[in-house]
Amino acid sequence: MSFAQTFNASPGAVLQKEIQFDQANECYIYFDNPSGDSLQLHWRLIESNLPVAWDADLCDYGMCYIGIPSNGLMNPVYDTIRPYLKLIVQPGNVAGATWIWFRVYEEGEPDNFVDVFFSLHTPGTLSADTQNESGLRAHPNPASDHFFVENKHSVSIISRMTNTHGQLIWQGVIQANSQELIGVGEWPAGLYYLQTGSLIQKILVQH
């Protein structure tokens, strides 16, 4: 059966939510089907910068998973049932923020899709989509043995370093009004990316 109905995310494509420490936080994005006809949604994970210390599981309308798999297929629905993606996030006592991006599309109609985003943060930490405001500085650049990431914000932020292949090299929480020393003496020389929310800074390592 082919499904070609339009659908939309509810209450919107971006869910911004402060999640609490030491508990399982349930975070929902629903999908409305105004046509009243059959709808079956497929989804796939596009990007996630979930902090390493956090636990997160995913449920959709049809199945719950351990962790966040790369893709899934929901059960068919009509307009009286709202399919959904649900993240169950347990940050423990680790401060941080995450930005998780899914593409949701009709089964058999991959060009009819909606991109949705979970923007989650713990109390006292900037949300992942606002961490790109001024107040974060990396120096020296180029770096040889180490460099500093300086956080001038009044709240903690989470940053990560990746190489040109997208592999995670370093991740950490930088406390408010402080700086973090990152040693790069054993890293291969080359270009790296410091990502904080949607802000990406290039860091050149030279030995």
Phi and psi in degrees as GROMACS dihedral restraints (atoms count N, CA, C in turn):
[ dihedral_restraints ]
;  ai    aj    ak    al  type     phi  dphi    fc
    3     4     5     6     1  -104.4    20    10
    4     5     6     7     1   136.0    20    10
    6     7     8     9     1  -113.9    20    10
    7     8     9    10     1   128.7    20    10
    9    10    11    12     1  -135.8    20    10
   10    11    12    13     1    26.6    20    10
   12    13    14    15     1   -86.4    20    10
   13    14    15    16     1   151.9    20    10
   15    16    17    18     1   -80.5    20    10
   16    17    18    19     1   158.0    20    10
   18    19    20    21     1  -152.9    20    10
   19    20    21    22     1   167.1    20    10
   21    22    23    24     1  -147.3    20    10
   22    23    24    25     1   155.4    20    10
   24    25    26    27     1   -81.3    20    10
   25    26    27    28     1   145.7    20    10
   27    28    29    30     1  -137.8    20    10
   28    29    30    31     1   133.7    20    10
   30    31    32    33     1   -79.1    20    10
   31    32    33    34     1    -6.2    20    10
   33    34    35    36     1  -176.9    20    10
   34    35    36    37     1   177.4    20    10
   36    37    38    39     1   -76.7    20    10
   37    38    39    40     1   -17.6    20    10
   39    40    41    42     1  -120.6    20    10
   40    41    42    43     1   122.1    20    10
   42    43    44    45     1  -101.5    20    10
   43    44    45    46     1   111.7    20    10
   45    46    47    48     1  -101.9    20    10
   46    47    48    49     1   124.6    20    10
   48    49    50    51     1  -150.5    20    10
   49    50    51    52     1   137.6    20    10
   51    52    53    54     1   -87.7    20    10
   52    53    54    55     1   122.1    20    10
   54    55    56    57     1  -102.3    20    10
   55    56    57    58     1   152.7    20    10
   57    58    59    60     1   -98.2    20    10
   58    59    60    61     1   151.4    20    10
   60    61    62    63     1   -68.2    20    10
   61    62    63    64     1   153.8    20    10
   63    64    65    66     1    55.8    20    10
   64    65    66    67     1    37.5    20    10
   66    67    68    69     1  -157.5    20    10
   67    68    69    70     1   165.1    20    10
   69    70    71    72     1   -88.4    20    10
   70    71    72    73     1   114.9    20    10
   72    73    74    75     1   -98.6    20    10
   73    74    75    76     1   121.7    20    10
   75    76    77    78     1   -94.8    20    10
   76    77    78    79     1   127.0    20    10
   78    79    80    81     1  -128.9    20    10
   79    80    81    82     1   119.4    20    10
   81    82    83    84     1  -112.8    20    10
   82    83    84    85     1   140.8    20    10
   84    85    86    87     1  -124.1    20    10
   85    86    87    88     1   123.5    20    10
   87    88    89    90     1   -98.7    20    10
   88    89    90    91     1   166.0    20    10
   90    91    92    93     1  -131.4    20    10
   91    92    93    94     1   125.5    20    10
   93    94    95    96     1   -94.9    20    10
   94    95    96    97     1   143.2    20    10
   96    97    98    99     1  -121.9    20    10
   97    98    99   100     1    86.2    20    10
   99   100   101   102     1   -70.5    20    10
  100   101   102   103     1   -12.5    20    10
  102   103   104   105     1   -73.2    20    10
  103   104   105   106     1   -29.6    20    10
  105   106   107   108     1    85.1    20    10
  106   107   108   109     1    -6.8    20    10
  108   109   110   111     1   -89.8    20    10
  109   110   111   112     1   175.1    20    10
  111   112   113   114     1   -62.6    20    10
  112   113   114   115     1   143.7    20    10
  114   115   116   117     1  -143.1    20    10
  115   116   117   118     1   131.4    20    10
  117   118   119   120     1  -132.8    20    10
  118   119   120   121     1   126.4    20    10
  120   121   122   123     1  -111.2    20    10
  121   122   123   124     1   136.6    20    10
  123   124   125   126     1  -108.8    20    10
  124   125   126   127     1   150.0    20    10
  126   127   128   129     1  -139.1    20    10
  127   128   129   130     1   155.4    20    10
  129   130   131   132     1  -144.1    20    10
  130   131   132   133     1   149.6    20    10
  132   133   134   135     1   -80.1    20    10
  133   134   135   136     1   126.5    20    10
  135   136   137   138     1   -95.9    20    10
  136   137   138   139     1   -47.0    20    10
  138   139   140   141     1  -157.1    20    10
  139   140   141   142     1   144.3    20    10
  141   142   143   144     1  -149.2    20    10
  142   143   144   145     1   134.7    20    10
  144   145   146   147     1  -118.9    20    10
  145   146   147   148     1    41.6    20    10
  147   148   149   150     1   -57.1    20    10
  148   149   150   151     1   128.3    20    10
  150   151   152   153     1   -56.0    20    10
  151   152   153   154     1   141.5    20    10
  153   154   155   156     1   -58.5    20    10
  154   155   156   157     1   -36.0    20    10
  156   157   158   159     1   -79.4    20    10
  157   158   159   160     1    -9.8    20    10
  159   160   161   162     1   -86.3    20    10
  160   161   162   163     1   150.3    20    10
  162   163   164   165     1  -106.0    20    10
  163   164   165   166     1   135.7    20    10
  165   166   167   168     1  -144.0    20    10
  166   167   168   169     1   132.9    20    10
  168   169   170   171     1  -122.6    20    10
  169   170   171   172     1   156.0    20    10
  171   172   173   174     1  -122.0    20    10
  172   173   174   175     1   138.0    20    10
  174   175   176   177     1  -122.6    20    10
  175   176   177   178     1   145.9    20    10
  177   178   179   180     1  -124.0    20    10
  178   179   180   181     1  -176.8    20    10
  180   181   182   183     1   -76.1    20    10
  181   182   183   184     1    90.0    20    10
  183   184   185   186     1   144.4    20    10
  184   185   186   187     1   -31.7    20    10
  186   187   188   189     1  -159.3    20    10
  187   188   189   190     1   149.5    20    10
  189   190   191   192     1  -112.4    20    10
  190   191   192   193     1   144.0    20    10
  192   193   194   195     1  -120.8    20    10
  193   194   195   196     1   156.5    20    10
  195   196   197   198     1   -89.6    20    10
  196   197   198   199     1   118.9    20    10
  198   199   200   201     1    81.2    20    10
  199   200   201   202     1  -163.2    20    10
  201   202   203   204     1  -120.2    20    10
  202   203   204   205     1   102.3    20    10
  204   205   206   207     1   -72.6    20    10
  205   206   207   208     1   175.1    20    10
  207   208   209   210     1   -78.9    20    10
  208   209   210   211     1   -23.4    20    10
  210   211   212   213     1  -164.3    20    10
  211   212   213   214     1   169.0    20    10
  213   214   215   216     1  -169.7    20    10
  214   215   216   217     1   167.4    20    10
  216   217   218   219     1  -129.4    20    10
  217   218   219   220     1   125.4    20    10
  219   220   221   222     1   -84.1    20    10
  220   221   222   223     1   165.6    20    10
  222   223   224   225     1   -71.5    20    10
  223   224   225   226     1   151.4    20    10
  225   226   227   228     1   -64.2    20    10
  226   227   228   229     1   148.2    20    10
  228   229   230   231     1  -138.5    20    10
  229   230   231   232     1   166.3    20    10
  231   232   233   234     1  -114.9    20    10
  232   233   234   235     1  -173.5    20    10
  234   235   236   237     1   -69.8    20    10
  235   236   237   238     1   -16.2    20    10
  237   238   239   240     1   -82.8    20    10
  238   239   240   241     1    -7.9    20    10
  240   241   242   243     1  -122.9    20    10
  241   242   243   244     1   135.8    20    10
  243   244   245   246     1  -107.1    20    10
  244   245   246   247     1   111.9    20    10
  246   247   248   249     1   -66.7    20    10
  247   248   249   250     1   163.6    20    10
  249   250   251   252     1  -157.1    20    10
  250   251   252   253     1   162.8    20    10
  252   253   254   255     1  -114.6    20    10
  253   254   255   256     1   132.5    20    10
  255   256   257   258     1  -127.3    20    10
  256   257   258   259     1   123.8    20    10
  258   259   260   261     1   -98.5    20    10
  259   260   261   262     1   135.1    20    10
  261   262   263   264     1  -112.5    20    10
  262   263   264   265     1   105.1    20    10
  264   265   266   267     1  -112.4    20    10
  265   266   267   268     1   127.5    20    10
  267   268   269   270     1  -120.9    20    10
  268   269   270   271     1   100.3    20    10
  270   271   272   273     1   -80.8    20    10
  271   272   273   274     1    -4.8    20    10
  273   274   275   276     1    62.9    20    10
  274   275   276   277     1  -128.8    20    10
  276   277   278   279     1  -115.3    20    10
  277   278   279   280     1    24.7    20    10
  279   280   281   282     1   -99.9    20    10
  280   281   282   283     1   118.1    20    10
  282   283   284   285     1   -70.3    20    10
  283   284   285   286     1   150.3    20    10
  285   286   287   288     1   164.6    20    10
  286   287   288   289     1  -171.9    20    10
  288   289   290   291     1  -148.6    20    10
  289   290   291   292     1   156.4    20    10
  291   292   293   294     1  -144.4    20    10
  292   293   294   295     1   154.1    20    10
  294   295   296   297     1  -132.9    20    10
  295   296   297   298     1   111.1    20    10
  297   298   299   300     1  -119.8    20    10
  298   299   300   301     1   125.7    20    10
  300   301   302   303     1  -117.3    20    10
  301   302   303   304     1   124.6    20    10
  303   304   305   306     1  -119.4    20    10
  304   305   306   307     1   147.1    20    10
  306   307   308   309     1  -108.8    20    10
  307   308   309   310     1   125.3    20    10
  309   310   311   312     1  -116.0    20    10
  310   311   312   313     1   128.9    20    10
  312   313   314   315     1  -144.4    20    10
  313   314   315   316     1   160.2    20    10
  315   316   317   318     1   -72.1    20    10
  316   317   318   319     1   136.2    20    10
  318   319   320   321     1   -57.3    20    10
  319   320   321   322     1   125.7    20    10
  321   322   323   324     1    84.6    20    10
  322   323   324   325     1    -5.1    20    10
  324   325   326   327     1  -132.3    20    10
  325   326   327   328     1    67.8    20    10
  327   328   329   330     1   -64.5    20    10
  328   329   330   331     1   -19.1    20    10
  330   331   332   333     1   -81.1    20    10
  331   332   333   334     1   -10.4    20    10
  333   334   335   336     1  -101.4    20    10
  334   335   336   337     1    89.9    20    10
  336   337   338   339     1  -134.7    20    10
  337   338   339   340     1   164.4    20    10
  339   340   341   342     1  -132.3    20    10
  340   341   342   343     1   130.3    20    10
  342   343   344   345     1   -91.7    20    10
  343   344   345   346     1   129.8    20    10
  345   346   347   348     1  -125.5    20    10
  346   347   348   349     1   153.8    20    10
  348   349   350   351     1  -136.8    20    10
  349   350   351   352     1   133.5    20    10
  351   352   353   354     1  -101.4    20    10
  352   353   354   355     1   114.9    20    10
  354   355   356   357     1  -111.4    20    10
  355   356   357   358     1   101.3    20    10
  357   358   359   360     1  -120.5    20    10
  358   359   360   361     1   143.7    20    10
  360   361   362   363     1  -150.2    20    10
  361   362   363   364     1   155.3    20    10
  363   364   365   366     1   -87.8    20    10
  364   365   366   367     1   162.0    20    10
  366   367   368   369     1   -56.2    20    10
  367   368   369   370     1   138.7    20    10
  369   370   371   372     1    79.9    20    10
  370   371   372   373     1     7.6    20    10
  372   373   374   375     1  -123.6    20    10
  373   374   375   376     1   138.0    20    10
  375   376   377   378     1   -63.5    20    10
  376   377   378   379     1   141.7    20    10
  378   379   380   381     1   -65.3    20    10
  379   380   381   382     1   154.9    20    10
  381   382   383   384     1   -62.5    20    10
  382   383   384   385     1   -28.0    20    10
  384   385   386   387     1   -92.3    20    10
  385   386   387   388     1     3.2    20    10
  387   388   389   390     1  -118.7    20    10
  388   389   390   391     1     3.1    20    10
  390   391   392   393     1   -75.4    20    10
  391   392   393   394     1    -2.6    20    10
  393   394   395   396     1   -88.4    20    10
  394   395   396   397     1     6.2    20    10
  396   397   398   399     1   -70.2    20    10
  397   398   399   400     1   160.6    20    10
  399   400   401   402     1   -60.4    20    10
  400   401   402   403     1   148.2    20    10
  402   403   404   405     1   132.0    20    10
  403   404   405   406     1     0.7    20    10
  405   406   407   408     1  -121.7    20    10
  406   407   408   409     1   129.5    20    10
  408   409   410   411     1  -140.6    20    10
  409   410   411   412     1   134.9    20    10
  411   412   413   414     1  -110.9    20    10
  412   413   414   415     1   131.0    20    10
  414   415   416   417     1  -157.5    20    10
  415   416   417   418     1   152.6    20    10
  417   418   419   420     1   -75.4    20    10
  418   419   420   421     1   160.3    20    10
  420   421   422   423     1  -146.7    20    10
  421   422   423   424     1   109.9    20    10
  423   424   425   426     1   -67.7    20    10
  424   425   426   427     1   157.1    20    10
  426   427   428   429     1  -117.8    20    10
  427   428   429   430     1   150.9    20    10
  429   430   431   432     1  -116.7    20    10
  430   431   432   433     1   -58.0    20    10
  432   433   434   435     1  -101.9    20    10
  433   434   435   436     1   -32.9    20    10
  435   436   437   438     1  -162.6    20    10
  436   437   438   439     1   166.2    20    10
  438   439   440   441     1  -147.2    20    10
  439   440   441   442     1   165.0    20    10
  441   442   443   444     1  -109.9    20    10
  442   443   444   445     1   141.9    20    10
  444   445   446   447     1  -110.2    20    10
  445   446   447   448     1   114.3    20    10
  447   448   449   450     1   -99.9    20    10
  448   449   450   451     1   126.2    20    10
  450   451   452   453     1  -109.4    20    10
  451   452   453   454     1   109.0    20    10
  453   454   455   456     1   -93.8    20    10
  454   455   456   457     1     2.7    20    10
  456   457   458   459     1   -73.8    20    10
  457   458   459   460     1   162.4    20    10
  459   460   461   462     1   -89.5    20    10
  460   461   462   463     1     3.6    20    10
  462   463   464   465     1  -131.6    20    10
  463   464   465   466     1   161.3    20    10
  465   466   467   468     1   -71.0    20    10
  466   467   468   469     1   153.8    20    10
  468   469   470   471     1  -133.4    20    10
  469   470   471   472     1   158.3    20    10
  471   472   473   474     1  -112.3    20    10
  472   473   474   475     1   136.0    20    10
  474   475   476   477     1  -131.8    20    10
  475   476   477   478     1   161.0    20    10
  477   478   479   480     1  -147.0    20    10
  478   479   480   481     1   154.4    20    10
  480   481   482   483     1  -115.5    20    10
  481   482   483   484     1   134.4    20    10
  483   484   485   486     1  -128.1    20    10
  484   485   486   487     1   157.0    20    10
  486   487   488   489     1   -90.1    20    10
  487   488   489   490     1  -174.5    20    10
  489   490   491   492     1   -70.7    20    10
  490   491   492   493     1   -10.7    20    10
  492   493   494   495     1   -95.4    20    10
  493   494   495   496     1     4.2    20    10
  495   496   497   498     1    80.8    20    10
  496   497   498   499     1     9.0    20    10
  498   499   500   501     1   -79.4    20    10
  499   500   501   502     1   136.6    20    10
  501   502   503   504     1   -71.8    20    10
  502   503   504   505     1   123.1    20    10
  504   505   506   507     1  -103.6    20    10
  505   506   507   508     1   -37.2    20    10
  507   508   509   510     1  -154.4    20    10
  508   509   510   511     1   146.7    20    10
  510   511   512   513     1  -149.5    20    10
  511   512   513   514     1   139.4    20    10
  513   514   515   516     1  -167.5    20    10
  514   515   516   517     1   165.9    20    10
  516   517   518   519     1   -99.4    20    10
  517   518   519   520     1   127.4    20    10
  519   520   521   522     1  -103.2    20    10
  520   521   522   523     1   118.4    20    10
  522   523   524   525     1   -66.6    20    10
  523   524   525   526     1   158.9    20    10
  525   526   527   528     1   -58.6    20    10
  526   527   528   529     1   138.9    20    10
  528   529   530   531     1    50.9    20    10
  529   530   531   532     1    47.5    20    10
  531   532   533   534     1  -147.3    20    10
  532   533   534   535     1  -179.0    20    10
  534   535   536   537     1  -137.4    20    10
  535   536   537   538     1   149.8    20    10
  537   538   539   540     1  -111.4    20    10
  538   539   540   541     1   131.3    20    10
  540   541   542   543     1   -90.1    20    10
  541   542   543   544     1   124.9    20    10
  543   544   545   546     1  -118.5    20    10
  544   545   546   547     1   116.6    20    10
  546   547   548   549     1   -81.8    20    10
  547   548   549   550     1   130.7    20    10
  549   550   551   552     1  -123.4    20    10
  550   551   552   553     1    11.6    20    10
  552   553   554   555     1   -60.1    20    10
  553   554   555   556     1   -29.5    20    10
  555   556   557   558     1  -100.3    20    10
  556   557   558   559     1     1.5    20    10
  558   559   560   561     1   -78.7    20    10
  559   560   561   562     1   144.8    20    10
  561   562   563   564     1   -61.2    20    10
  562   563   564   565     1   141.8    20    10
  564   565   566   567     1   -61.0    20    10
  565   566   567   568     1   144.2    20    10
  567   568   569   570     1   150.5    20    10
  568   569   570   571     1  -166.6    20    10
  570   571   572   573     1   -96.7    20    10
  571   572   573   574     1   137.0    20    10
  573   574   575   576     1  -131.4    20    10
  574   575   576   577     1   163.0    20    10
  576   577   578   579     1  -123.5    20    10
  577   578   579   580     1   124.2    20    10
  579   580   581   582     1   -96.4    20    10
  580   581   582   583     1   115.6    20    10
  582   583   584   585     1  -112.6    20    10
  583   584   585   586     1   127.6    20    10
  585   586   587   588     1  -133.6    20    10
  586   587   588   589     1   104.5    20    10
  588   589   590   591     1    62.3    20    10
  589   590   591   592     1  -130.3    20    10
  591   592   593   594     1   -91.1    20    10
  592   593   594   595     1     0.1    20    10
  594   595   596   597     1   -86.7    20    10
  595   596   597   598     1   129.1    20    10
  597   598   599   600     1  -124.7    20    10
  598   599   600   601     1   124.0    20    10
  600   601   602   603     1  -114.3    20    10
  601   602   603   604     1   137.1    20    10
  603   604   605   606     1   -84.9    20    10
  604   605   606   607     1   133.3    20    10
  606   607   608   609     1  -122.1    20    10
  607   608   609   610     1   124.0    20    10
  609   610   611   612     1   -99.9    20    10
  610   611   612   613     1   123.2    20    10
  612   613   614   615     1  -101.9    20    10
  613   614   615   616     1   123.1    20    10
  615   616   617   618     1  -127.2    20    10
  616   617   618   619     1   137.4    20    10
